[in-house]
Amino acid sequence: MYLGKYYNKFVPSEDIDCPCGEPFQTREHLLCECSRYEDQQHILKEASRDLSLPELLGTKEGIAATAKFLEESGAFTKTGRTRLNPPLSTWEDKPDPRLTDDEDDENG
């Protein structure tokens, strides 16, 4: 978890402020207050209208909403953005292991 509070204790060489300008980045700040994630906070408000951490982190509905928020927002990642998941390749995308460039050179 990339968080100013964590860095303050374990990695003092890292910045502890939030890129939004908040001087000390905390879990509560990222989930409930950070302007960088305003577009995704509606997900959390469906589980807890007042963005209560005990509701968001202590109930099944809150945990599901928090997980969705994290997936869509990229909060708590090093970059603060969503992780791009490249599409998985299929076996059809792979070259035929029986046909390699070396074999083609030997035969042709």
C-alpha positions in Angstrom: 0.0 0.0 0.0 1.5 3.3 -1.1 0.6 5.7 1.6 2.3 8.7 3.2 1.6 7.3 6.7 3.4 4.1 5.7 6.3 6.0 4.2 6.7 8.2 7.2 7.4 5.2 9.4 9.2 2.7 7.0 10.6 4.7 4.1 11.4 8.2 5.3 13.1 9.1 2.0 9.7 9.0 0.2 7.3 11.9 0.2 4.5 11.7 2.7 2.2 14.3 1.2 -0.6 13.5 -1.3 -0.3 14.8 -4.9 -3.5 16.6 -4.3 -1.7 18.9 -1.9 -2.8 17.3 1.4 0.3 17.5 3.7 0.0 13.9 5.1 -1.6 11.2 3.1 -3.7 8.8 5.1 -6.1 5.9 4.4 -9.0 8.1 5.4 -7.8 11.0 3.2 -7.5 8.7 0.1 -10.9 7.1 0.5 -13.0 10.0 1.8 -11.4 13.3 1.0 -8.9 13.2 -1.9 -9.9 15.4 -4.8 -8.0 13.0 -7.2 -10.7 10.4 -6.6 -13.9 12.5 -6.5 -15.1 10.8 -9.7 -15.0 7.4 -8.0 -16.2 8.3 -4.5 -19.8 7.7 -5.5 -19.0 4.0 -5.4 -18.1 4.3 -1.7 -21.1 6.5 -1.0 -23.4 3.7 -2.1 -22.2 1.7 0.8 -21.8 4.6 3.3 -23.4 7.9 2.5 -21.1 9.7 5.0 -18.0 7.7 4.0 -17.5 6.2 7.4 -14.4 4.0 7.6 -16.0 1.5 10.0 -18.8 1.0 7.4 -16.5 0.9 4.4 -13.9 -1.4 5.9 -16.0 -3.4 8.4 -19.1 -4.5 6.5 -19.5 -6.8 3.5 -21.2 -4.0 1.5 -18.5 -1.6 2.4 -15.7 -3.9 1.6 -17.2 -4.7 -1.8 -17.6 -1.0 -2.5 -14.1 -0.3 -1.4 -12.7 -3.0 -3.6 -14.6 -1.6 -6.6 -13.4 1.9 -5.7 -9.8 0.7 -5.6 -10.1 -1.1 -8.9 -11.6 1.9 -10.7 -9.6 4.7 -9.0 -6.1 3.3 -8.7 -5.9 4.8 -5.1 -3.2 3.2 -3.0 -1.0 2.4 -6.1 2.4 3.9 -6.5 1.2 6.1 -9.4 -2.3 6.8 -8.0 -3.8 5.6 -11.3 -5.5 2.4 -12.3 -3.2 -0.4 -13.4 -3.6 -1.2 -17.1 -4.2 -4.9 -17.5 -3.1 -6.0 -21.0 -5.4 -8.5 -22.5 -4.3 -12.1 -22.0 -2.9 -13.7 -25.1 -4.5 -16.9 -26.3 -2.8 -20.0 -27.7 -3.8 -18.7 -31.2 -1.5 -15.7 -30.7 1.5 -17.9 -30.0 3.8 -19.0 -32.8 3.8 -22.7 -33.6 6.7 -24.1 -31.6 7.4 -26.7 -34.3 8.2 -23.9 -36.8 11.0 -21.6 -35.8 13.3 -19.3 -37.7 16.2 -21.7 -37.2 14.4 -24.6 -38.7 13.2 -22.5 -41.7 16.8 -21.5 -42.4 18.0 -25.1 -42.3 15.3 -26.3 -44.7 15.3 -23.5 -47.1 
